[in-house]
Amino acid sequence: MSPRNRFRPFCSERCQMIDLGTWASGDYKVEGSTTPADNEHHDDLKKRRLLN
């Protein structure tokens, strides 16, 4: 934390809170693929079948 700008890398507390809210709402996303169910461990698949 810098004495000049305690909200660094943001310009202000308001900007910091806006960014946090954007992350929390899920508006920021990291591109990538989801893990298909067939890549799951066979024990996890068995548990899922038993629970459903």
PQR file of N, CA, C, O and H, with PARSE charges and radii, in Angstrom:
ATOM      1  N   MET A   1       0.845  -1.180   0.000 -0.4000 1.5000
ATOM      2  CA  MET A   1       0.000   0.000   0.000 -0.0000 2.0000
ATOM      3  C   MET A   1       0.892   1.245   0.000  0.5500 1.7000
ATOM      4  O   MET A   1       1.766   1.404   0.853 -0.5500 1.4000
ATOM      5  N   SER A   2       0.658   2.089  -0.941 -0.4000 1.5000
ATOM      6  CA  SER A   2       1.450   3.307  -1.085 -0.0000 2.0000
ATOM      7  C   SER A   2       0.805   4.441  -0.300  0.5500 1.7000
ATOM      8  O   SER A   2      -0.418   4.586  -0.316 -0.5500 1.4000
ATOM      9  H   SER A   2      -0.052   1.960  -1.634  0.4000 1.0000
ATOM     10  N   PRO A   3       1.606   5.241   0.381 -0.5600 1.5000
ATOM     11  CA  PRO A   3       1.032   6.381   1.093  0.2800 2.0000
ATOM     12  C   PRO A   3       0.393   7.393   0.137  0.5500 1.7000
ATOM     13  O   PRO A   3      -0.507   8.137   0.525 -0.5500 1.4000
ATOM     14  N   ARG A   4       0.862   7.415  -1.110 -0.4000 1.5000
ATOM     15  CA  ARG A   4       0.296   8.339  -2.095 -0.0000 2.0000
ATOM     16  C   ARG A   4      -1.097   7.908  -2.549  0.5500 1.7000
ATOM     17  O   ARG A   4      -1.980   8.745  -2.731 -0.5500 1.4000
ATOM     18  H   ARG A   4       1.593   6.811  -1.426  0.4000 1.0000
ATOM     19  N   ASN A   5      -1.288   6.621  -2.730 -0.4000 1.5000
ATOM     20  CA  ASN A   5      -2.584   6.114  -3.200 -0.0000 2.0000
ATOM     21  C   ASN A   5      -2.856   4.782  -2.535  0.5500 1.7000
ATOM     22  O   ASN A   5      -2.378   3.745  -2.994 -0.5500 1.4000
ATOM     23  H   ASN A   5      -0.570   5.940  -2.582  0.4000 1.0000
ATOM     24  N   ARG A   6      -3.609   4.804  -1.472 -0.4000 1.5000
ATOM     25  CA  ARG A   6      -3.849   3.568  -0.732 -0.0000 2.0000
ATOM     26  C   ARG A   6      -4.765   2.601  -1.465  0.5500 1.7000
ATOM     27  O   ARG A   6      -4.910   1.458  -1.032 -0.5500 1.4000
ATOM     28  H   ARG A   6      -3.997   5.647  -1.099  0.4000 1.0000
ATOM     29  N   PHE A   7      -5.382   3.018  -2.550 -0.4000 1.5000
ATOM     30  CA  PHE A   7      -6.274   2.141  -3.311 -0.0000 2.0000
ATOM     31  C   PHE A   7      -5.603   1.570  -4.561  0.5500 1.7000
ATOM     32  O   PHE A   7      -6.255   0.939  -5.392 -0.5500 1.4000
ATOM     33  H   PHE A   7      -5.264   3.947  -2.901  0.4000 1.0000
ATOM     34  N   ARG A   8      -4.314   1.796  -4.680 -0.4000 1.5000
ATOM     35  CA  ARG A   8      -3.568   1.305  -5.828 -0.0000 2.0000
ATOM     36  C   ARG A   8      -3.777  -0.189  -6.017  0.5500 1.7000
ATOM     37  O   ARG A   8      -3.713  -0.898  -5.013 -0.5500 1.4000
ATOM     38  H   ARG A   8      -3.785   2.309  -4.004  0.4000 1.0000
ATOM     39  N   PRO A   9      -4.011  -0.719  -7.163 -0.5600 1.5000
ATOM     40  CA  PRO A   9      -3.831  -0.134  -8.481  0.2800 2.0000
ATOM     41  C   PRO A   9      -5.042   0.658  -8.971  0.5500 1.7000
ATOM     42  O   PRO A   9      -5.080   1.074 -10.129 -0.5500 1.4000
ATOM     43  N   PHE A  10      -6.013   0.865  -8.116 -0.4000 1.5000
ATOM     44  CA  PHE A  10      -7.208   1.630  -8.502 -0.0000 2.0000
ATOM     45  C   PHE A  10      -7.002   3.099  -8.164  0.5500 1.7000
ATOM     46  O   PHE A  10      -6.169   3.443  -7.326 -0.5500 1.4000
ATOM     47  H   PHE A  10      -5.982   0.528  -7.176  0.4000 1.0000
ATOM     48  N   CYS A  11      -7.765   3.955  -8.819 -0.4000 1.5000
ATOM     49  CA  CYS A  11      -7.605   5.385  -8.572 -0.0000 2.0000
ATOM     50  C   CYS A  11      -8.310   5.834  -7.300  0.5500 1.7000
ATOM     51  O   CYS A  11      -7.951   6.855  -6.714 -0.5500 1.4000
ATOM     52  H   CYS A  11      -8.443   3.675  -9.499  0.4000 1.0000
ATOM     53  N   SER A  12      -9.317   5.068  -6.870 -0.4000 1.5000
ATOM     54  CA  SER A  12     -10.067   5.458  -5.676 -0.0000 2.0000
ATOM     55  C   SER A  12     -10.772   4.235  -5.088  0.5500 1.7000
ATOM     56  O   SER A  12     -10.808   3.163  -5.692 -0.5500 1.4000
ATOM     57  H   SER A  12      -9.608   4.238  -7.346  0.4000 1.0000
ATOM     58  N   GLU A  13     -11.324   4.428  -3.908 -0.4000 1.5000
ATOM     59  CA  GLU A  13     -12.086   3.337  -3.271 -0.0000 2.0000
ATOM     60  C   GLU A  13     -13.308   2.981  -4.118  0.5500 1.7000
ATOM     61  O   GLU A  13     -13.685   1.813  -4.220 -0.5500 1.4000
ATOM     62  H   GLU A  13     -11.294   5.299  -3.417  0.4000 1.0000
ATOM     63  N   ARG A  14     -13.918   3.995  -4.721 -0.4000 1.5000
ATOM     64  CA  ARG A  14     -15.089   3.751  -5.569 -0.0000 2.0000
ATOM     65  C   ARG A  14     -14.745   2.818  -6.724  0.5500 1.7000
ATOM     66  O   ARG A  14     -15.471   1.860  -6.989 -0.5500 1.4000
ATOM     67  H   ARG A  14     -13.612   4.944  -4.638  0.4000 1.0000
ATOM     68  N   CYS A  15     -13.638   3.097  -7.411 -0.4000 1.5000
ATOM     69  CA  CYS A  15     -13.220   2.242  -8.529 -0.0000 2.0000
ATOM     70  C   CYS A  15     -12.885   0.828  -8.044  0.5500 1.7000
ATOM     71  O   CYS A  15     -13.183  -0.153  -8.725 -0.5500 1.4000
ATOM     72  H   CYS A  15     -13.048   3.876  -7.196  0.4000 1.0000
ATOM     73  N   GLN A  16     -12.271   0.728  -6.879 -0.4000 1.5000
ATOM     74  CA  GLN A  16     -11.947  -0.570  -6.302 -0.0000 2.0000
ATOM     75  C   GLN A  16     -13.226  -1.369  -6.045  0.5500 1.7000
ATOM     76  O   GLN A  16     -13.285  -2.560  -6.353 -0.5500 1.4000
ATOM     77  H   GLN A  16     -12.028   1.525  -6.325  0.4000 1.0000
ATOM     78  N   MET A  17     -14.235  -0.729  -5.491 -0.4000 1.5000
ATOM     79  CA  MET A  17     -15.491  -1.412  -5.175 -0.0000 2.0000
ATOM     80  C   MET A  17     -16.274  -1.786  -6.435  0.5500 1.7000
ATOM     81  O   MET A  17     -16.924  -2.830  -6.475 -0.5500 1.4000
ATOM     82  H   MET A  17     -14.187   0.238  -5.241  0.4000 1.0000
ATOM     83  N   ILE A  18     -16.212  -0.948  -7.446 -0.4000 1.5000
ATOM     84  CA  ILE A  18     -16.871  -1.270  -8.722 -0.0000 2.0000
ATOM     85  C   ILE A  18     -16.246  -2.516  -9.325  0.5500 1.7000
ATOM     86  O   ILE A  18     -16.955  -3.403  -9.800 -0.5500 1.4000
ATOM     87  H   ILE A  18     -15.684  -0.100  -7.413  0.4000 1.0000
ATOM     88  N   ASP A  19     -14.916  -2.587  -9.307 -0.4000 1.5000
ATOM     89  CA  ASP A  19     -14.221  -3.753  -9.849 -0.0000 2.0000
ATOM     90  C   ASP A  19     -14.561  -5.009  -9.054  0.5500 1.7000
ATOM     91  O   ASP A  19     -14.810  -6.063  -9.638 -0.5500 1.4000
ATOM     92  H   ASP A  19     -14.340  -1.867  -8.921  0.4000 1.0000
ATOM     93  N   LEU A  20     -14.573  -4.906  -7.742 -0.4000 1.5000
ATOM     94  CA  LEU A  20     -14.934  -6.049  -6.894 -0.0000 2.0000
ATOM     95  C   LEU A  20     -16.353  -6.522  -7.207  0.5500 1.7000
ATOM     96  O   LEU A  20     -16.603  -7.724  -7.300 -0.5500 1.4000
ATOM     97  H   LEU A  20     -14.371  -4.050  -7.267  0.4000 1.0000
ATOM     98  N   GLY A  21     -17.268  -5.589  -7.367 -0.4000 1.5000
ATOM     99  CA  GLY A  21     -18.645  -5.941  -7.700 -0.0000 2.0000
ATOM    100  C   GLY A  21     -18.766  -6.626  -9.047  0.5500 1.7000
ATOM    101  O   GLY A  21     -19.580  -7.533  -9.219 -0.5500 1.4000
ATOM    102  H   GLY A  21     -17.065  -4.613  -7.291  0.4000 1.0000
ATOM    103  N   THR A  22     -17.959  -6.192  -9.998 -0.4000 1.5000
ATOM    104  CA  THR A  22     -17.974  -6.811 -11.321 -0.0000 2.0000
ATOM    105  C   THR A  22     -17.490  -8.254 -11.241  0.5500 1.7000
ATOM    106  O   THR A  22     -18.076  -9.138 -11.865 -0.5500 1.4000
ATOM    107  H   THR A  22     -17.298  -5.455  -9.858  0.4000 1.0000
ATOM    108  N   TRP A  23     -16.421  -8.501 -10.474 -0.4000 1.5000
ATOM    109  CA  TRP A  23     -15.934  -9.876 -10.284 -0.0000 2.0000
ATOM    110  C   TRP A  23     -16.988 -10.717  -9.578  0.5500 1.7000
ATOM    111  O   TRP A  23     -17.264 -11.845  -9.988 -0.5500 1.4000
ATOM    112  H   TRP A  23     -15.945  -7.783  -9.967  0.4000 1.0000
ATOM    113  N   ALA A  24     -17.579 -10.169  -8.515 -0.4000 1.5000
ATOM    114  CA  ALA A  24     -18.546 -10.925  -7.719 -0.0000 2.0000
ATOM    115  C   ALA A  24     -19.794 -11.292  -8.521  0.5500 1.7000
ATOM    116  O   ALA A  24     -20.391 -12.344  -8.292 -0.5500 1.4000
ATOM    117  H   ALA A  24     -17.355  -9.253  -8.182  0.4000 1.0000
ATOM    118  N   SER A  25     -20.187 -10.440  -9.451 -0.4000 1.5000
ATOM    119  CA  SER A  25     -21.378 -10.713 -10.249 -0.0000 2.0000
ATOM    120  C   SER A  25     -21.121 -11.715 -11.370  0.5500 1.7000
ATOM    121  O   SER A  25     -22.059 -12.204 -11.999 -0.5500 1.4000
ATOM    122  H   SER A  25     -19.702  -9.585  -9.637  0.4000 1.0000
ATOM    123  N   GLY A  26     -19.843 -12.019 -11.618 -0.4000 1.5000
ATOM    124  CA  GLY A  26     -19.509 -12.970 -12.670 -0.0000 2.0000
ATOM    125  C   GLY A  26     -19.381 -12.341 -14.045  0.5500 1.7000
ATOM    126  O   GLY A  26     -19.315 -13.046 -15.052 -0.5500 1.4000
ATOM    127  H   GLY A  26     -19.081 -11.621 -11.108  0.4000 1.0000
ATOM    128  N   ASP A  27     -19.345 -11.008 -14.090 -0.4000 1.5000
ATOM    129  CA  ASP A  27     -19.210 -10.341 -15.393 -0.0000 2.0000
ATOM    130  C   ASP A  27     -17.822 -10.510 -15.990  0.5500 1.7000
ATOM    131  O   ASP A  27     -17.671 -10.498 -17.212 -0.5500 1.4000
ATOM    132  H   ASP A  27     -19.399 -10.436 -13.272  0.4000 1.0000
ATOM    133  N   TYR A  28     -16.807 -10.666 -15.147 -0.4000 1.5000
ATOM    134  CA  TYR A  28     -15.464 -10.968 -15.634 -0.0000 2.0000
ATOM    135  C   TYR A  28     -15.335 -12.474 -15.719  0.5500 1.7000
ATOM    136  O   TYR A  28     -15.655 -13.182 -14.764 -0.5500 1.4000
ATOM    137  H   TYR A  28     -16.930 -10.676 -14.155  0.4000 1.0000
ATOM    138  N   LYS A  29     -14.875 -12.964 -16.840 -0.4000 1.5000
ATOM    139  CA  LYS A  29     -14.719 -14.406 -17.011 -0.0000 2.0000
ATOM    140  C   LYS A  29     -13.378 -14.696 -17.656  0.5500 1.7000
ATOM    141  O   LYS A  29     -12.878 -13.920 -18.470 -0.5500 1.4000
ATOM    142  H   LYS A  29     -14.615 -12.388 -17.616  0.4000 1.0000
ATOM    143  N   VAL A  30     -12.814 -15.814 -17.281 -0.4000 1.5000
ATOM    144  CA  VAL A  30     -11.568 -16.270 -17.879 -0.0000 2.0000
ATOM    145  C   VAL A  30     -11.933 -17.271 -18.956  0.5500 1.7000
ATOM    146  O   VAL A  30     -12.614 -18.261 -18.690 -0.5500 1.4000
ATOM    147  H   VAL A  30     -13.220 -16.445 -16.619  0.4000 1.0000
ATOM    148  N   GLU A  31     -11.480 -17.014 -20.172 -0.4000 1.5000
ATOM    149  CA  GLU A  31     -11.781 -17.908 -21.280 -0.0000 2.0000
ATOM    150  C   GLU A  31     -11.123 -19.261 -21.050  0.5500 1.7000
ATOM    151  O   GLU A  31     -10.016 -19.349 -20.519 -0.5500 1.4000
ATOM    152  H   GLU A  31     -10.926 -16.210 -20.388  0.4000 1.0000
ATOM    153  N   GLY A  32     -11.810 -20.289 -21.451 -0.4000 1.5000
ATOM    154  CA  GLY A  32     -11.263 -21.630 -21.333 -0.0000 2.0000
ATOM    155  C   GLY A  32     -12.372 -22.645 -21.520  0.5500 1.7000
ATOM    156  O   GLY A  32     -13.546 -22.297 -21.650 -0.5500 1.4000
ATOM    157  H   GLY A  32     -12.710 -20.218 -21.883  0.4000 1.0000
ATOM    158  N   SER A  33     -11.985 -23.871 -21.531 -0.4000 1.5000
ATOM    159  CA  SER A  33     -12.984 -24.918 -21.713 -0.0000 2.0000
ATOM    160  C   SER A  33     -13.349 -25.521 -20.366  0.5500 1.7000
ATOM    161  O   SER A  33     -12.558 -25.512 -19.424 -0.5500 1.4000
ATOM    162  H   SER A  33     -11.031 -24.154 -21.425  0.4000 1.0000
ATOM    163  N   THR A  34     -14.544 -26.034 -20.301 -0.4000 1.5000
ATOM    164  CA  THR A  34     -14.980 -26.720 -19.097 -0.0000 2.0000
ATOM    165  C   THR A  34     -14.513 -28.163 -19.148  0.5500 1.7000
ATOM    166  O   THR A  34     -14.231 -28.696 -20.221 -0.5500 1.4000
ATOM    167  H   THR A  34     -15.187 -26.041 -21.066  0.4000 1.0000
ATOM    168  N   THR A  35     -14.435 -28.780 -18.010 -0.4000 1.5000
ATOM    169  CA  THR A  35     -14.000 -30.167 -17.952 -0.0000 2.0000
ATOM    170  C   THR A  35     -15.190 -31.065 -18.258  0.5500 1.7000
ATOM    171  O   THR A  35     -16.186 -31.032 -17.535 -0.5500 1.4000
ATOM    172  H   THR A  35     -14.664 -28.348 -17.138  0.4000 1.0000
ATOM    173  N   PRO A  36     -15.110 -31.855 -19.303 -0.5600 1.5000
ATOM    174  CA  PRO A  36     -16.205 -32.758 -19.611  0.2800 2.0000
ATOM    175  C   PRO A  36     -16.327 -33.848 -18.540  0.5500 1.7000
ATOM    176  O   PRO A  36     -15.344 -34.227 -17.904 -0.5500 1.4000
ATOM    177  N   ALA A  37     -17.538 -34.333 -18.360 -0.4000 1.5000
ATOM    178  CA  ALA A  37     -17.796 -35.344 -17.336 -0.0000 2.0000
ATOM    179  C   ALA A  37     -16.987 -36.611 -17.569  0.5500 1.7000
ATOM    180  O   ALA A  37     -16.647 -37.306 -16.611 -0.5500 1.4000
ATOM    181  H   ALA A  37     -18.337 -34.025 -18.877  0.4000 1.0000
ATOM    182  N   ASP A  38     -16.670 -36.925 -18.822 -0.4000 1.5000
ATOM    183  CA  ASP A  38     -15.922 -38.150 -19.081 -0.0000 2.0000
ATOM    184  C   ASP A  38     -14.465 -38.057 -18.640  0.5500 1.7000
ATOM    185  O   ASP A  38     -13.752 -39.060 -18.645 -0.5500 1.4000
ATOM    186  H   ASP A  38     -16.946 -36.361 -19.600  0.4000 1.0000
ATOM    187  N   ASN A  39     -14.015 -36.855 -18.258 -0.4000 1.5000
ATOM    188  CA  ASN A  39     -12.668 -36.717 -17.717 -0.0000 2.0000
ATOM    189  C   ASN A  39     -12.645 -36.842 -16.202  0.5500 1.7000
ATOM    190  O   ASN A  39     -11.575 -36.791 -15.594 -0.5500 1.4000
ATOM    191  H   ASN A  39     -14.594 -36.040 -18.255  0.4000 1.0000
ATOM    192  N   GLU A  40     -13.807 -37.004 -15.585 -0.4000 1.5000
ATOM    193  CA  GLU A  40     -13.871 -37.129 -14.137 -0.0000 2.0000
ATOM    194  C   GLU A  40     -13.410 -38.512 -13.703  0.5500 1.7000
ATOM    195  O   GLU A  40     -13.460 -39.478 -14.464 -0.5500 1.4000
ATOM    196  H   GLU A  40     -14.676 -37.046 -16.078  0.4000 1.0000
ATOM    197  N   HIS A  41     -12.970 -38.573 -12.485 -0.4000 1.5000
ATOM    198  CA  HIS A  41     -12.548 -39.850 -11.910 -0.0000 2.0000
ATOM    199  C   HIS A  41     -13.766 -40.767 -11.811  0.5500 1.7000
ATOM    200  O   HIS A  41     -14.865 -40.302 -11.508 -0.5500 1.4000
ATOM    201  H   HIS A  41     -12.929 -37.789 -11.866  0.4000 1.0000
ATOM    202  N   HIS A  42     -13.587 -42.038 -12.058 -0.4000 1.5000
ATOM    203  CA  HIS A  42     -14.724 -42.966 -12.082 -0.0000 2.0000
ATOM    204  C   HIS A  42     -15.442 -43.036 -10.744  0.5500 1.7000
ATOM    205  O   HIS A  42     -16.650 -43.273 -10.725 -0.5500 1.4000
ATOM    206  H   HIS A  42     -12.695 -42.416 -12.304  0.4000 1.0000
ATOM    207  N   ASP A  43     -14.756 -42.840  -9.628 -0.4000 1.5000
ATOM    208  CA  ASP A  43     -15.434 -42.840  -8.326 -0.0000 2.0000
ATOM    209  C   ASP A  43     -16.380 -41.653  -8.193  0.5500 1.7000
ATOM    210  O   ASP A  43     -17.457 -41.779  -7.611 -0.5500 1.4000
ATOM    211  H   ASP A  43     -13.775 -42.647  -9.644  0.4000 1.0000
ATOM    212  N   ASP A  44     -15.978 -40.489  -8.735 -0.4000 1.5000
ATOM    213  CA  ASP A  44     -16.850 -39.325  -8.693 -0.0000 2.0000
ATOM    214  C   ASP A  44     -18.094 -39.541  -9.540  0.5500 1.7000
ATOM    215  O   ASP A  44     -19.186 -39.119  -9.159 -0.5500 1.4000
ATOM    216  H   ASP A  44     -15.103 -40.387  -9.208  0.4000 1.0000
ATOM    217  N   LEU A  45     -17.938 -40.193 -10.681 -0.4000 1.5000
ATOM    218  CA  LEU A  45     -19.093 -40.493 -11.527 -0.0000 2.0000
ATOM    219  C   LEU A  45     -20.058 -41.431 -10.815  0.5500 1.7000
ATOM    220  O   LEU A  45     -21.272 -41.249 -10.902 -0.5500 1.4000
ATOM    221  H   LEU A  45     -17.051 -40.536 -10.990  0.4000 1.0000
ATOM    222  N   LYS A  46     -19.531 -42.437 -10.107 -0.4000 1.5000
ATOM    223  CA  LYS A  46     -20.380 -43.367  -9.355 -0.0000 2.0000
ATOM    224  C   LYS A  46     -21.166 -42.614  -8.281  0.5500 1.7000
ATOM    225  O   LYS A  46     -22.365 -42.838  -8.113 -0.5500 1.4000
ATOM    226  H   LYS A  46     -18.545 -42.585 -10.036  0.4000 1.0000
ATOM    227  N   LYS A  47     -20.491 -41.727  -7.559 -0.4000 1.5000
ATOM    228  CA  LYS A  47     -21.163 -40.965  -6.506 -0.0000 2.0000
ATOM    229  C   LYS A  47     -22.272 -40.110  -7.084  0.5500 1.7000
ATOM    230  O   LYS A  47     -23.357 -40.019  -6.510 -0.5500 1.4000
ATOM    231  H   LYS A  47     -19.517 -41.545  -7.695  0.4000 1.0000
ATOM    232  N   ARG A  48     -22.006 -39.486  -8.212 -0.4000 1.5000
ATOM    233  CA  ARG A  48     -23.013 -38.631  -8.830 -0.0000 2.0000
ATOM    234  C   ARG A  48     -24.244 -39.456  -9.226  0.5500 1.7000
ATOM    235  O   ARG A  48     -25.378 -39.020  -9.026 -0.5500 1.4000
ATOM    236  H   ARG A  48     -21.125 -39.559  -8.679  0.4000 1.0000
ATOM    237  N   ARG A  49     -24.014 -40.651  -9.790 -0.4000 1.5000
ATOM    238  CA  ARG A  49     -25.145 -41.503 -10.177 -0.0000 2.0000
ATOM    239  C   ARG A  49     -25.961 -41.908  -8.970  0.5500 1.7000
ATOM    240  O   ARG A  49     -27.189 -41.959  -9.038 -0.5500 1.4000
ATOM    241  H   ARG A  49     -23.093 -41.005  -9.953  0.4000 1.0000
ATOM    242  N   LEU A  50     -25.290 -42.199  -7.862 -0.4000 1.5000
ATOM    243  CA  LEU A  50     -25.988 -42.607  -6.647 -0.0000 2.0000
ATOM    244  C   LEU A  50     -26.798 -41.460  -6.051  0.5500 1.7000
ATOM    245  O   LEU A  50     -27.879 -41.677  -5.505 -0.5500 1.4000
ATOM    246  H   LEU A  50     -24.293 -42.157  -7.807  0.4000 1.0000
ATOM    247  N   LEU A  51     -26.283 -40.259  -6.154 -0.4000 1.5000
ATOM    248  CA  LEU A  51     -26.961 -39.096  -5.559 -0.0000 2.0000
ATOM    249  C   LEU A  51     -28.116 -38.605  -6.415  0.5500 1.7000
ATOM    250  O   LEU A  51     -29.047 -37.989  -5.895 -0.5500 1.4000
ATOM    251  H   LEU A  51     -25.404 -40.082  -6.597  0.4000 1.0000
ATOM    252  N   ASN A  52     -28.076 -38.862  -7.706 -0.4000 1.5000
ATOM    253  CA  ASN A  52     -29.144 -38.372  -8.601 -0.0000 2.0000
ATOM    254  C   ASN A  52     -30.175 -39.382  -8.759  0.5500 1.7000
ATOM    255  O   ASN A  52     -31.154 -39.159  -9.471 -0.5500 1.4000
ATOM    256  H   ASN A  52     -27.320 -39.362  -8.128  0.4000 1.0000
TER
END
